[in-house]
Amino acid sequence: MTKDLSGSGRAVSLFGHGRLASRAGLPVVPDPALRSALLPLRHDPERLWADLPMIQLDPATAEAGHLIVTHREDPVGLLYDHLRTRLLQSLQERGWTRVAVAAPTRGCGASLVAANLALSLARRPSGRTVLMDMDLRAPSLAGLFGVDNPGRLRDVLTGAQPMEAHFLRLGRTLALGLNGRAEADSAELLQEPGTATALEALLEDLSPDVAIHDLPPVLESDDVLAFLPEVDGLLLVADGTRTTAAQVRECERLMKDRTQLLGVVLNRAEDSPATRRKGA
């Protein structure tokens, strides 16, 4: 099954396979003193969300970055809403919340899919969504959302900075964990026990319905493999003009017994509805 996800021939195909890997470790707070001081706040997610600095998404920035704020002006947004609904149903059936988005190689559009999926999820008035830029090698979400100097996500992942001093809020229901600096030791940072601890604590505090993690390419480093224990499943983003069947199979092999491959989003599919409408 394919669905158009852009005005230039993008499609999504969802199919489930693979097995879930158990998440290791217990939620331990990186800084007990800081945790204790903020404990009353931590027990009130609504207050924590309300206190996050709020940003506005400039319409020109959204258009330039192909971000879809509402499907009412762009039919492509409806296709992301379909993806959102199918993903939510899959997660709710299993009691899952944490989703990774990654591609076999760079340039397939994983960050754009992660951002638009998060925006679609955030359109639900009663739900909360967290979007984090975990592509520490080449962060790009801050640019997509038009945020200058978002700071280093590393400071949150190492416990050097509290989450509420770094995260931003877009609207009422979308929290953004952006990153302004590439990290040369990204794989090592993702494998640190303290990183898992910090992620567990911040997601416990924010209590989102869905947390989306934008990850680097699966086949270009070991970052994704290092991060898989922290998620319930992965959406793979393939490019219809460059991704090969062998690359998809290799990603499936790497995911096997490590996490659930939730589906494949196929970008730039030559036979998509948008392509046919344009007569391409």
Secondary structure, DSSP 8 states (H G I E B T S, - for coil): ---EEETTTEEEE---EE------S----S-HHHHHHTHHHHT-HHHHHHHS-EE---HHHHHHTT--S-TTT-HHHHHHHHHHHHHHHHHHHHT--EEEEE-SSTTS-HHHHHHHHHHHHHTSTT--EEEEE--TTS--HHHHTT-S----HHHHHTTSS-GGGT-EEETTTEEEE---S--TTHHHHHHSHHHHHHHHHHHHHH--SEEEEE---GGG-SHHHHHGGG-SEEEEEEETTT--HHHHHHHHHHHTTTSEEEEEEEES-TTSHHHHHHT-
